Amino acid sequence: MNHKHGSTRRYVTVYLALVGLTALSFGLSWLHLGTVDTVIALLIAVVKSTLVVLFFMHLLEHRTVSGLVLGCTVFFIALLTSLMAADVATRINSTPAPFVITGESEGGSESARESVRSRAGESAGKR
């Protein structure tokens, strides 16, 4: 089986692009851009995964069934990601119930402790 693959120069170029995109992703993580930060990180990840699939997994050279499988996979990942994003975006922000300080000790009220003591004494007398 004689497979003709790309040149070493192409692989080095793609590798350097991946290293550059990784450095860009790392650098952007320190900027704290808010919600845009996630979008940019996902775009960089998509570009990096596309480079890996096209060049290192040789999908650029084998465009038959592999391309169809990749297309279906990307479609379903995009579908599920968009459904998840729509779910998160449409949630109602409910505030939790306020914390109420009653002035009682952590162990409960004194009457509750007396009730527990009296029941413990009653059960001890029945033995």
Secondary structure, DSSP 4 states (H G I P E B T S, - for coil): -------HHHHHHHHHHHHHHHHHHHHHHTT--THHHHHHHHHHHHHHHHHIIIIIS-TTT--SHHHHHHHHHHHHHHHHHHHHHHHHHT---PPPPPP---S-BTTB-HHHHHHHHHHHHHHHHT-
